[in-house]
Structures are given as structure tokens and as C-alpha cells.
Amino acid sequence: MADVSQIYGKIQLVDSFPDYKVEVVDSFPDLKVQKVDSFADSCGKWEIVDSFPDFKIQIVDSFGDFKIQWVDSFPGLP
């Protein structure tokens, strides 16, 4: 599994050729993710962008590389 604590910053959501495939879950995530508009500089903070991403992420229903849960506060490792 990827070191999910290092996956933060500018994230582009893609349909093909991702760096990681991610499942979105409601409980027991590997990483809690907060969408932010700026300062995506720590674990679990993702700024969704259309170009020049740090990572490309594909949302999948199963067999993802890791699982995330969208949160409004307290992002990071559960």
C-alpha cells in the first residue's frame, strides 16, 4: 500500500492513468481527506486542481490502492 501520509497537495481527479486508485468510504478509511482551497501542505489536505497536480487520483468502486473518507475537519490518518 502507498504511504498515504505523503499524499497531499494539488490533486487532479482523472479517469485514466492515475498515480493511485482510491475508494471513497464512510467508515474505516486509510486516510481522512479534507478538500481545501489553499495551503494543502499537510497529511490529508487536498486541493483539487485541473492542471499541474502533485498526484493524479482515480476514484474507483473497488480494488483501490487505499481508502479515503471525505471530512470537513481533522484530516489525516485516522
C-alpha positions in Angstrom: 0.0 0.0 0.0 1.1 3.6 -0.6 2.4 5.8 2.2 -0.9 7.7 2.4 0.5 10.2 4.9 2.6 11.6 1.9 -0.3 12.1 -0.4 -1.4 15.7 -0.1 -1.2 18.9 -2.1 -2.6 19.6 -5.5 -4.7 16.6 -6.6 -6.2 16.1 -10.1 -9.1 13.7 -10.3 -8.7 11.6 -13.5 -10.5 8.8 -15.4 -7.3 7.1 -16.6 -3.6 6.8 -16.0 -3.8 7.7 -12.2 -0.9 7.7 -9.8 -3.3 6.0 -7.3 -6.7 4.4 -7.4 -8.8 5.4 -4.4 -12.0 4.1 -2.9 -14.3 6.6 -1.0 -15.8 5.0 2.1 -17.9 6.1 5.0 -16.0 4.3 7.7 -12.6 2.7 8.4 -10.6 4.8 5.9 -6.9 4.6 5.4 -6.8 8.5 5.2 -9.3 11.2 6.1 -9.3 13.9 3.4 -10.4 17.5 3.6 -10.8 19.5 0.4 -9.1 22.9 0.8 -8.8 25.9 -1.5 -5.2 26.7 -0.5 -2.4 25.6 1.9 -2.7 21.9 1.1 0.5 21.4 2.9 -0.1 18.6 5.4 -1.4 15.0 5.5 -5.0 14.6 4.3 -5.4 18.1 2.8 -6.2 18.0 -0.9 -6.5 21.0 -3.2 -8.5 19.8 -6.3 -6.9 21.2 -9.5 -7.3 20.8 -13.2 -3.7 21.0 -14.2 -0.1 20.7 -12.8 -1.1 18.2 -10.0 1.2 16.7 -7.4 -0.8 13.5 -7.7 -3.4 12.1 -10.1 -6.2 10.2 -8.4 -8.9 8.0 -9.9 -12.0 7.3 -7.8 -12.9 3.6 -8.1 -15.6 1.4 -6.5 -13.4 -1.5 -5.6 -9.8 -2.7 -5.6 -8.3 0.8 -4.9 -4.8 1.3 -3.7 -6.2 2.8 -0.5 -9.5 4.1 1.0 -10.4 7.7 1.9 -13.2 9.4 3.8 -14.1 13.0 2.9 -14.2 15.1 6.1 -14.9 18.8 7.0 -12.3 18.9 9.7 -9.4 16.9 11.3 -7.9 15.5 8.1 -5.1 13.0 8.2 -4.5 9.5 9.4 -7.5 8.0 11.4 
